[in-house]
Amino acid sequence: MNYLALYQSGELHQGVREAYRRLAACDLCPHDCGVNRIKGERGICGAGLKPKIASANVHHGEEPPISGTQGSGTVFFSGCSLKCMFCQNFPISQLGNGEEITTGELAKRMLRLQRLGVHNINFVTPTHYLPQILAALWLAIPGGFSLPIVWNSSGYEKVDALRLLVGIVGIYLPDMKYSEDRCAEEISSGPGYRDCNRSAVKEMLRQVGHLQLDDDGIARQGLIIRHLVLPDGVAGSRETLAWIAENLGSATHIALMKQYFPAHLAVTSETIGRKIKDEEYDEAAADLEEFGLENGWVQG
C-alpha cells in the first residue's frame, strides 16, 4: 500500500497534522461551516473532535469486487454533510446515533477487522472525520495494518480535502446523486452539489485511476461510481451518465442502483414519495448502454 511508504517517510504524520489544523475552522466539506471542532463546536454534519461510529463489522452487501468472498470491513460513521430526505440510515446520518471513540480505538477496530480476513477497510460517510481517519491509520500501521482503504462517500467533497488522501485511499466509492443543484438543495440540503461532485470524482479518478482487480476479482485500486435512480427523473440520471462518459471515460465502473424507496421524510414528498417504476430504471440502464458505459453493475 502507498500509505506504508508515506508512513515510513513521515509524510503521513505531516498529513495528519495538516488535516487536524483544518478542524480549528472546519472546512472539510463544501458547507465550509468554519466551526472550531477542537473546542467542541459542531457544524451541519454534527461531528465533534472524536470520531463517532455506528458500527465496525464485516459486510457482504457491497459491489462484488468490494465484498468479494470474505466481506468488506465497514466502519459506519455517524453524521453526514448531507440531509437527504430519503436517507435509509437517517438514525445514524442525521440523528447522530453511534458511539464516540478515540482514534486509538478506531485503529484497534481496523486491525480487528483485518484479523477477521476482510478484503479492505470501508469507511462509510467518512468526509467529516478525515483527520481522525488519517490519525487512526498512522496508529494502526505499526500494528501491522496493510489493507486497501475504501472511501465510501456521498460525493459531496472538496478537492483540496481529497488531496490529503493521495496515496492513502486505494478505492473511491462515491455517489453521483444529482445533475441539478436545485434538486440537490431541496432534497439533500447540498448547495452546489453538482459542480462539487463532478470536480471531486475527477480528482478521485486522477488519484487512483479506473478500477483494477486482482486475480480473484477483488478490487485493489480504482474508482466505482454509484448512482441511485430516483422517481420522475429527479436524479437526472441521463445527464449524469452522459457526463461520466464524456469526462471520465467509458472504462468507468458504475453501480446503477434500483433500490430506492421513500424512507424518512420522503414519505410525504409529492415527487419522491414512491418507489421507482421498472421502466424508470430500465430507461437509465438503456442510457448506460447508449453512452458505452459497459463496466459495472445493474440490478434486476
C-alpha angles and dihedrals in degrees: 000000000000091000090066089063090045089053093050093048094048093242092116091056089049089051091052090053092048092048093050091051087063090061091069088072100010114226101152095122134034093268089073091200093177094210121150102242091175087067093045100263116144132208134195094304092054094229123145131189100290121062115255119204134184095201146342110205146131110279127194100181103084127099111302096256090051100045096032114161099311100043135240121280098234123194111191112205122207120239130027140215089232130061102207112190090216099045110146090198096049095134086064102031100039108015091045099230111173147082124287110224139169124260086247091058090047088054090051091052091050089053091046091054090049090054089054088062103249119163096232146349109258115200108201117204091353105153098101091050098048095124093048091049091053090049092049090050090051089053095044099052096071086054090059102267111164110148126126113262121230118205103206106185147153089249091241093127143140118235094221090055092047089055088067085067098057107132091007105075115056100179126035117201106179132164122236097202108166143019093198126059093212092064092043092054097042096045104028106019088238110139113199091010098149099056094038090050096047093048090048097052090047089055091046091053090047090055102044108012126213120334117292122193132197123232090278094053095255119142113251100168141347148067130304118180122206121206122183114206110226130198121276093012092288093146092054091230097174093051093048094048091048090051092050092052093048100041106028100027138243091279090072115119114229131187105206105200127209102176099099116140129160105267130164112356094353092083089079096045121111093210106036100023094109140054118267118263122242090244091055091055093042089054091054090047089052089052089056089057094044092054093046095247098148100152118090140030140306124190126235 
